Structure formats: C-alpha cells, structure tokens
C-alpha cells in the first residue's frame, strides 16, 4: 500500500464517525438489519409492484476502464468532475420528483473532493455504497492493498454520511475467478453484500457459470451475499441487459422482458440495474479512445435520458441495501456458489 493511501486512511479513521441509526463497527449482518427504514419499496406513479434496484457507479468520466493508461490533462479532469456533479444532481432531481430511492456506489476519493455531492445523495434517502478508493480493478492489487483500498474508501464515505457503508461493487465488475480471493476480504472488512459478479461472457469481466439471481458467493473461509446485475437467458446464453452500454444499445423491450421474467421468479427479489452519471451527459468532451472502446463508451448516449424516463414509470423501486435485508431474512434458502 502506498504511503499516501496509508496517511489518508489513518486520517479518515482518526476522525470520529457519528451515527444515530447504525453502529459502524457492528457485524455486517447486524448493520444490515439496522439499515434502511420502514418502507423497503418506493412506488413510481402508483405502478404495479415490480421491484427494481437502480444503482449508479459514481466516478469522473476519465476514470473509466477504457481510459486506463491515458494521460488526461488536469484541467479536463476538473471539467469531468464538474460535469459529474451536475449530472448526478439531475439524476437526484428525477428521483426526488418521483419519490424513488436508489443505491450509489461511489469512488472513495470523491468523498474528499466532492463531499457535498456524497452528502446530498445520502440526505435524499439513497444508499451510499463503495466503488473502491480510486477505481482501480482488483486485478492490479494484492490482497493486502485491496483490503487497504476497501477500508479507506469505506471510512471516507462513512465520515461524510455518518452511516455504515455495507455494500460494494468492484470497478469494471472485476470480481472474477482470478480475483475471487476478494470475497473473503469483503466479508472480513464488514461488507454485507457485493454486486460485482456479472454472470456473462465478456473480455474484461464476468463469471458465466455464476447464478443469475441473488446468491451467497463463497470464498475460502467466508461468504457474502451477491446481487448480480440483470441478464436475460436466450439460446443457452446469458445476455447482459443490466445497464451501462447494454441499456444504450439493446432494444428497450429486452429490458422490459427481463424485468417481467424476474418478477415471476421469487428467487430474484428484485432486478439489479446499473448506470453511470457520465452516460447521461451527451455533450461532455469525449476521450481519445480506440475505435472499439469509443463505440462501447459513447454509442447511444444521446438516447439515455429518454430511455431512463421510460424506465422510471411502470415499476416500483428499492435500494440494494433493502433487497439485501429482505434476502437475509431467508439466507439459508439462497444458492451457494464458489467462483
């Protein structure tokens, strides 16, 4: 672990965390039981109760995996930070108007650079969860540095919100077979659930054989509740339709079909979708990416807001923490899977 990261982590932990509702050093399952309040689903426009977890991976645009290795000018980085603020504020406005609550997986450094944004998310009743400290994939970390990364991110976010952070999503869904050792560490540091295993084939991520519905992901010594993003089973293959570029490219009826099918299967509890604030900002400066990465990153970006507005009508919504609480009540019924 770098000395810079150690100093930040020590500084964050040295400050007192205040929380009236959650004990931050509690067992993760105890914290899970204390999290959330009396209503676990929030209806949109009196829609029928088809629960959907809306989740956002919050990082500045230059941090995306497609830009790894690029030298991005500090001035452009600041522009991306400002645009992240404005776009996330727009998303919060959409949710406030419809009384929807969501889960935001936030890069820990943003708690230091944009604390008011993290606080606004928390104050609006949304869940704040961890997206790592600086958006590095788990592949580039050792178990020791990964543990430091998670603890530092968790502590920084908790300092701003004053409530326990018990959910995690790895940058670029980088909990794969080669990095499955991370599951033990997530449980060890107090995470109650993970949403990093995507049961699909992809060149950057995915465990195709993993369950498509929530399950208990087993490490060598511990296990953790896993909330995988949505997929649709077609012709013996898992088609990723959980969000991101798939939301922008694939026909919207495919997502509606997946949501309908998950409603009919009691194992799901809810369907997990994911997005990024930068995907709702079509006028942002584009990064100088290679052809395939440019296509993946920017295709369909001008239709995102319109599609999202359609998604916000006709369904009911819950935070990931609320789904986790619901599933934890019947934990022994969940499938166990070792990557």
Secondary structure, 3 states (H helix, E strand, C coil): CCHHHHHHHHHHHHCCCCCCCCCCCCCHHHHHHHCCCCCCCEECCCCCCCEEEEEEEECCHHHCHHHCCCCCCHHHHHHHHHHHHHHHHHHHHHHHHHCCCCEEEECCCHHHHCHHHHHHHHHCCCEEEECCCCCCCHHHCCHHHHHHHHHHHHHHHHHHHCCCCCEECCHHHCCCHHHCCHHHHHHHCCCCEECCCCCCCCCCCCCCCCCCCCEEEECCCCEEEECCCCEEEECCEEEECCEHHHHHHCCHHHHHHHHHHHHHCCCCCCEEEEECHHHHCCCCCCCCCCHHHHHHHHCCHHHHHHHHHHHCCCCEEECHHHHHHHHHCCHHHCCEECC
